[in-house]
Amino acid sequence: MGSFTHRIYNFNAGPAMLPTPVLEEAKEEFLNFRGTGMSVMEMSHREKPFQTILDESIADLRSLLSIPDNFAVVYFPGGATLQFSALPLNYLQEGDSADFSLTGVWSNKAFEEAKKFYPNVKSIFDGKESKFTAIPKLTDAHINKDAKYVYITSNNTIYGTRYKEIPKLKNAPLFADMTSELLSRKLNINDFSVIFAGAQKNIGPSGLTIVIFDREKIPNVNHPIPNLMNLKLMDKNGSLYNTPPTYSIYIAGLVFKYVKKLGGVSAVEEINERKANKLYDFLDQSTYFYAPVPKENRSTMNVVFRSHDDSRDKEILDEFEKQGFAGLKGYRDVGGFRASIYNAMPEEGIDALVSFLKEFERSKT
């Protein structure tokens, strides 16, 4: 890949590509941020320049997602996986239970992590039999009476599925891992009690996680919580209990401003639907490639596809690389191919991929 002198089409699932204008702005400010004579990387998180970055980024995110005042927006280190432990510790006590919808690897990991502390947690859906191509239509009828919350992974990066409609529950709060789709589509924040997302898909560099939670629905638990997992403590300290991932927060702030310039989340969602439909439309009419996920469950962020001749997969992957496409190999336990087409993927990247797939099919059939 080192022979390319231009930016390639990066279809990696994460860390994923960032918008070129954001990277260009960061490049201009890298050595001297707004006349401070310092890079954001080397400035104190306790001084005014960084506090301005932090405040602006949170205000922009609130504006983009129309986040109500009763919801906190907090930056956490540790990646989204840290929240697999943090959320049960903040919301459950000994003997409590929660319901988990198991639609893929990450919801299963969250379930297993919660069981370490609270063995009464339950699975209310398991997509294993469908090879994780199924997504349940969750209603209050599915929820156990003792569930303190219901946990979902809204978009499944590995299997290319998503909840097209977010469950609307009255009998239990909804928690959602939205790592691979936050900022990609419109949301009603009041449908949730907790949303969290690792930054490395649509927001910024890896190592940063955003947690959005309803302050009015977080209980007082009677056990200690590690400080960097304590939602109330991190909120009280304005994401600054310790040194946060400062540069990642800076990049996230630039991304939020970029999305606002595009017209906000509604405009981005329209672009994302158009990009995904172009690729799915080709796959659905192709005689060589196909999408294994039912139409009603398909992700707009991660398009999983296969060929009808697996023996040629390596050949196809080699051709992808030669043509300047990166990251199209399917997840190691799934195989096939996966195009992660997050917000930053330009539409011409989809056009180029479809054009290549058409030509490859024509030459091999």
C-alpha positions as CSV (number, residue, x, y, z in Angstrom):
1,M,0.0,0.0,0.0
2,G,3.0,2.3,0.4
3,S,3.1,2.9,-3.4
4,F,0.0,5.0,-3.3
5,T,0.6,8.7,-3.4
6,H,-3.1,9.6,-2.8
7,R,-5.6,8.6,-0.1
8,I,-7.1,5.2,-0.8
9,Y,-10.7,4.1,-0.1
10,N,-10.5,2.8,3.4
11,F,-13.2,0.3,4.2
12,N,-11.8,-0.8,7.5
13,A,-14.3,-1.5,10.3
14,G,-12.3,0.5,12.8
15,P,-10.2,2.4,13.4
16,A,-11.9,3.8,10.4
17,M,-11.4,6.6,7.9
18,L,-11.9,10.2,9.0
19,P,-13.2,13.1,6.8
20,T,-10.4,14.6,4.8
21,P,-11.3,18.2,5.7
22,V,-11.1,17.3,9.4
23,L,-7.6,15.8,8.9
24,E,-6.5,18.8,6.9
25,E,-7.7,21.2,9.6
26,A,-6.0,19.1,12.2
27,K,-2.8,19.2,10.1
28,E,-2.9,23.0,9.9
29,E,-3.3,23.3,13.7
30,F,-1.0,20.5,14.7
31,L,2.0,22.5,15.8
32,N,0.2,25.6,16.9
33,F,-3.4,25.4,18.0
34,R,-5.2,28.8,17.6
35,G,-2.1,30.8,18.4
36,T,-1.3,29.0,21.6
37,G,2.1,27.9,20.3
38,M,1.3,24.4,21.3
39,S,-0.2,21.3,19.8
40,V,-3.4,20.1,21.4
41,M,-1.4,16.9,22.2
42,E,0.9,18.8,24.6
43,M,-1.4,21.3,26.3
44,S,-2.8,20.9,29.8
45,H,-6.3,19.5,30.1
46,R,-6.8,21.9,33.0
47,E,-6.1,25.1,31.0
48,K,-8.6,27.3,29.2
49,P,-7.7,26.3,25.6
50,F,-8.5,22.7,26.1
51,Q,-11.6,23.5,28.2
52,T,-12.9,25.4,25.2
53,I,-12.3,22.4,22.9
54,L,-14.1,20.2,25.4
55,D,-17.0,22.5,25.9
56,E,-17.5,23.2,22.2
57,S,-17.4,19.5,21.3
58,I,-20.1,18.6,23.8
59,A,-22.3,21.5,22.9
60,D,-22.0,20.6,19.2
61,L,-22.9,16.9,19.9
62,R,-25.9,18.0,22.0
63,S,-27.0,20.1,19.1
64,L,-26.5,17.4,16.5
65,L,-28.4,14.8,18.4
66,S,-30.9,17.1,20.2
67,I,-29.9,15.7,23.6
68,P,-32.2,16.9,26.4
69,D,-30.8,18.7,29.4
70,N,-31.5,15.8,31.7
71,F,-29.0,13.7,29.8
72,A,-25.3,13.9,30.6
73,V,-22.7,13.7,27.9
74,V,-19.4,12.3,29.2
75,Y,-16.1,11.3,27.6
76,F,-14.5,8.2,29.0
77,P,-11.2,6.5,28.2
78,G,-10.9,2.7,27.7
79,G,-13.0,2.1,24.6
80,A,-16.6,1.0,24.5
81,T,-15.6,-2.4,26.0
82,L,-15.0,-0.7,29.4
83,Q,-18.8,0.1,29.5
84,F,-19.6,-3.6,29.4
85,S,-18.4,-3.6,33.0
86,A,-19.3,-0.1,34.0
87,L,-23.0,-0.1,33.1
88,P,-23.9,-3.1,35.3
89,L,-21.9,-1.8,38.2
90,N,-23.6,1.6,38.0
91,Y,-27.2,0.2,37.5
92,L,-27.4,-3.1,39.3
93,Q,-27.1,-4.4,42.8
94,E,-26.7,-7.9,44.2
95,G,-29.6,-10.0,43.1
96,D,-30.7,-7.7,40.3
97,S,-31.2,-8.7,36.7
98,A,-31.1,-7.1,33.2
99,D,-32.2,-8.4,29.8
100,F,-29.7,-8.7,26.9
101,S,-30.5,-9.1,23.2
102,L,-27.7,-11.2,21.8
103,T,-27.3,-10.2,18.1
104,G,-23.6,-10.6,17.7
105,V,-20.1,-10.7,19.2
106,W,-20.3,-7.4,21.1
107,S,-23.6,-7.9,22.8
108,N,-22.5,-11.4,23.8
109,K,-19.3,-10.0,25.3
110,A,-21.3,-7.4,27.2
111,F,-23.6,-10.2,28.5
112,E,-20.7,-12.3,29.6
113,E,-19.1,-9.4,31.4
114,A,-22.3,-8.5,33.2
115,K,-22.7,-12.1,34.3
116,K,-19.4,-11.9,36.1
117,F,-20.9,-9.5,38.6
118,Y,-24.6,-10.3,38.3
119,P,-25.3,-13.9,37.5
120,N,-29.1,-13.3,37.3
121,V,-28.9,-11.3,34.0
122,K,-30.8,-13.0,31.2
123,S,-30.7,-13.4,27.4
124,I,-34.1,-12.6,25.8
125,F,-32.9,-13.2,22.2
126,D,-30.0,-15.3,20.7
127,G,-29.2,-14.8,17.1
128,K,-26.7,-17.7,17.0
129,E,-29.1,-20.1,15.1
130,S,-29.5,-17.6,12.3
131,K,-25.7,-17.0,12.2
132,F,-26.5,-13.6,13.6
133,T,-28.4,-12.4,10.5
134,A,-31.7,-12.0,12.6
135,I,-32.7,-8.9,14.6
136,P,-35.7,-9.2,17.0
137,K,-38.6,-6.7,17.1
138,L,-38.4,-6.1,20.8
139,T,-41.5,-5.0,22.7
140,D,-42.5,-4.9,26.3
141,A,-43.9,-8.4,26.0
142,H,-40.4,-9.7,25.6
143,I,-39.0,-8.1,28.7
144,N,-38.7,-9.9,32.1
145,K,-40.6,-8.3,34.9
146,D,-37.4,-8.1,37.0
147,A,-35.2,-6.5,34.4
148,K,-33.6,-3.2,35.5
149,Y,-32.7,-2.5,31.9
150,V,-32.7,-3.9,28.4
151,Y,-29.4,-4.0,26.5
152,I,-28.9,-3.9,22.7
153,T,-26.1,-3.4,20.2
154,S,-27.9,-1.2,17.7
155,N,-25.6,-2.0,14.8
156,N,-23.5,-5.2,14.4
157,T,-20.2,-4.4,12.8
158,I,-19.2,-8.0,12.2
159,Y,-22.4,-9.4,10.8
160,G,-23.7,-6.3,9.0
161,T,-27.1,-6.1,10.8
162,R,-28.9,-3.3,12.7
163,Y,-32.1,-2.5,14.4
164,K,-33.8,-0.6,11.6
165,E,-36.4,0.5,14.2
166,I,-35.1,1.3,17.7
167,P,-37.3,-0.6,20.3
168,K,-39.7,1.7,22.2
169,L,-40.0,0.2,25.7
170,K,-42.1,1.4,28.6
171,N,-41.4,-1.3,31.2
172,A,-37.6,-1.1,31.3
173,P,-34.9,1.5,30.4
174,L,-33.1,0.9,27.1
175,F,-29.3,0.8,27.0
176,A,-27.6,0.8,23.5
177,D,-24.1,0.2,22.3
178,M,-24.1,2.5,19.3
179,T,-20.4,2.3,18.6
180,S,-20.6,1.7,14.9
181,E,-23.5,4.0,14.0
182,L,-23.8,7.0,16.4
183,L,-24.0,10.2,14.2
184,S,-25.1,8.1,11.2
185,R,-28.9,8.4,11.6
186,K,-31.5,10.4,13.4
187,L,-32.4,9.3,17.0
188,N,-34.9,10.2,19.6
189,I,-32.7,10.3,22.7
190,N,-35.7,9.9,24.9
191,D,-36.1,6.3,23.6
192,F,-33.0,5.5,25.6
193,S,-31.6,5.7,29.2
194,V,-28.0,5.1,28.1
195,I,-26.2,5.3,24.8
196,F,-22.5,4.7,24.5
197,A,-20.1,4.6,21.5
198,G,-16.5,4.1,20.9
199,A,-15.2,6.9,18.7
200,Q,-13.3,5.0,16.1
201,K,-16.0,4.5,13.6
202,N,-17.8,7.8,12.9
203,I,-16.4,10.2,15.5
204,G,-12.6,10.2,15.9
205,P,-9.6,8.2,16.9
206,S,-9.7,5.0,19.0
207,G,-9.4,5.1,22.8
208,L,-12.2,7.6,23.4
209,T,-15.8,6.7,24.3
210,I,-18.9,8.9,24.6
211,V,-21.5,8.0,27.2
212,I,-24.9,9.7,27.1
213,F,-27.2,8.9,30.0
214,D,-30.3,10.1,31.7
215,R,-29.2,11.6,35.1
216,E,-32.7,11.1,36.4
217,K,-32.7,7.3,35.9
218,I,-29.3,6.3,37.4
219,P,-29.8,4.7,40.8
220,N,-27.8,5.0,44.0
221,V,-26.1,1.6,44.4
222,N,-24.7,0.3,47.7
223,H,-21.4,-1.0,46.4
224,P,-18.1,0.7,45.3
225,I,-17.6,1.5,41.7
226,P,-14.1,2.0,40.2
227,N,-13.7,5.7,39.7
228,L,-13.1,5.6,35.9
229,M,-16.3,3.5,35.6
230,N,-18.4,5.7,37.8
231,L,-20.9,7.6,35.6
232,K,-21.9,10.0,38.3
233,L,-18.3,10.8,39.3
234,M,-17.2,11.3,35.7
235,D,-20.2,13.5,35.0
236,K,-19.6,15.6,38.1
237,N,-16.0,16.2,37.0
238,G,-17.0,17.2,33.5
239,S,-15.0,14.3,31.9
240,L,-11.9,15.6,33.6
241,Y,-11.6,13.3,36.7
242,N,-8.2,12.3,35.2
243,T,-6.3,13.2,32.0
244,P,-8.7,12.4,29.2
245,P,-7.7,11.4,25.6
246,T,-7.3,15.1,24.8
247,Y,-6.3,14.8,21.1
248,S,-9.1,12.3,20.4
249,I,-11.6,14.8,21.9
250,Y,-10.2,17.5,19.7
251,I,-10.6,15.4,16.6
252,A,-14.2,14.5,17.7
253,G,-15.0,18.1,18.0
254,L,-13.8,18.8,14.5
255,V,-15.9,15.9,13.2
256,F,-19.0,17.3,15.0
257,K,-18.4,20.7,13.3
258,Y,-17.9,19.0,10.0
259,V,-21.2,17.1,10.3
260,K,-23.0,20.3,11.2
261,K,-21.6,21.9,8.0
262,L,-23.0,19.0,6.0
263,G,-26.5,19.8,7.3
264,G,-26.5,17.7,10.5
265,V,-27.4,14.1,11.1
266,S,-30.5,14.2,8.9
267,A,-28.4,15.1,5.9
268,V,-25.8,12.5,6.8
269,E,-28.4,9.8,7.1
270,E,-29.8,10.5,3.7
271,I,-26.3,10.3,2.2
272,N,-25.6,7.0,4.1
273,E,-28.8,5.4,2.9
274,R,-28.0,6.3,-0.7
275,K,-24.4,4.9,-0.4
276,A,-25.6,1.7,1.1
277,N,-28.4,1.2,-1.4
278,K,-26.0,1.5,-4.3
279,L,-23.9,-1.4,-3.0
280,Y,-26.9,-3.5,-1.9
281,D,-28.7,-2.9,-5.2
282,F,-25.6,-4.3,-7.0
283,L,-25.3,-7.3,-4.7
284,D,-29.0,-8.2,-5.1
285,Q,-28.8,-8.3,-8.9
286,S,-25.3,-9.9,-9.1
287,T,-24.9,-13.5,-10.1
288,Y,-21.4,-13.7,-8.5
289,F,-21.7,-11.8,-5.2
290,Y,-24.5,-11.7,-2.7
291,A,-25.5,-10.2,0.6
292,P,-26.5,-12.9,3.2
293,V,-28.4,-10.5,5.5
294,P,-32.2,-10.2,5.0
295,K,-33.1,-6.8,3.6
296,E,-35.1,-5.8,6.7
297,N,-32.0,-6.3,9.0
298,R,-29.2,-4.8,6.8
299,S,-26.8,-2.3,8.2
300,T,-26.1,0.9,6.4
301,M,-22.7,1.1,8.0
302,N,-21.2,-2.4,7.5
303,V,-22.2,-4.2,4.3
304,V,-21.3,-7.9,4.5
305,F,-21.1,-9.8,1.3
306,R,-19.8,-13.0,-0.2
307,S,-19.0,-14.6,-3.5
308,H,-20.6,-17.9,-4.7
309,D,-17.0,-19.3,-5.1
310,D,-15.2,-18.9,-1.8
311,S,-12.0,-20.4,-3.4
312,R,-11.5,-17.1,-5.2
313,D,-11.8,-14.9,-2.1
314,K,-8.0,-14.4,-1.7
315,E,-7.7,-13.5,-5.4
316,I,-10.5,-10.9,-5.0
317,L,-8.8,-9.5,-1.8
318,D,-5.5,-9.2,-3.6
319,E,-7.2,-7.3,-6.4
320,F,-8.9,-5.0,-3.9
321,E,-5.5,-4.1,-2.6
322,K,-4.0,-3.5,-6.0
323,Q,-6.9,-1.2,-6.9
324,G,-6.5,0.9,-3.7
325,F,-9.3,-0.5,-1.6
326,A,-8.3,-1.3,2.0
327,G,-10.1,-3.2,4.8
328,L,-12.6,-5.3,2.7
329,K,-11.7,-8.7,4.3
330,G,-14.6,-10.1,6.3
331,Y,-14.2,-10.6,10.0
332,R,-12.0,-13.6,10.8
333,D,-14.8,-15.8,12.2
334,V,-17.2,-14.9,9.3
335,G,-15.1,-14.8,6.2
336,G,-16.2,-13.3,2.9
337,F,-16.0,-9.5,2.6
338,R,-17.2,-6.5,4.5
339,A,-17.3,-2.9,3.4
340,S,-17.6,-0.5,6.3
341,I,-19.0,2.7,4.8
342,Y,-19.2,5.1,7.7
343,N,-20.0,8.8,7.4
344,A,-16.5,9.7,6.1
345,M,-16.6,7.3,3.2
346,P,-17.3,9.4,0.1
347,E,-20.0,8.3,-2.3
348,E,-17.3,8.0,-5.1
349,G,-15.7,5.3,-3.0
350,I,-18.9,3.2,-3.2
351,D,-19.1,4.0,-7.0
352,A,-15.5,2.8,-7.4
353,L,-16.1,-0.4,-5.4
354,V,-19.3,-1.3,-7.3
355,S,-17.5,-0.6,-10.6
356,F,-14.7,-2.9,-9.7
357,L,-17.1,-5.7,-8.5
358,K,-19.0,-5.4,-11.8
359,E,-15.8,-5.7,-13.8
360,F,-14.5,-8.6,-11.7
361,E,-17.9,-10.4,-12.2
362,R,-17.9,-9.8,-15.9
363,S,-14.3,-11.2,-16.3
364,K,-15.0,-14.3,-14.2
365,T,-18.4,-15.4,-15.5
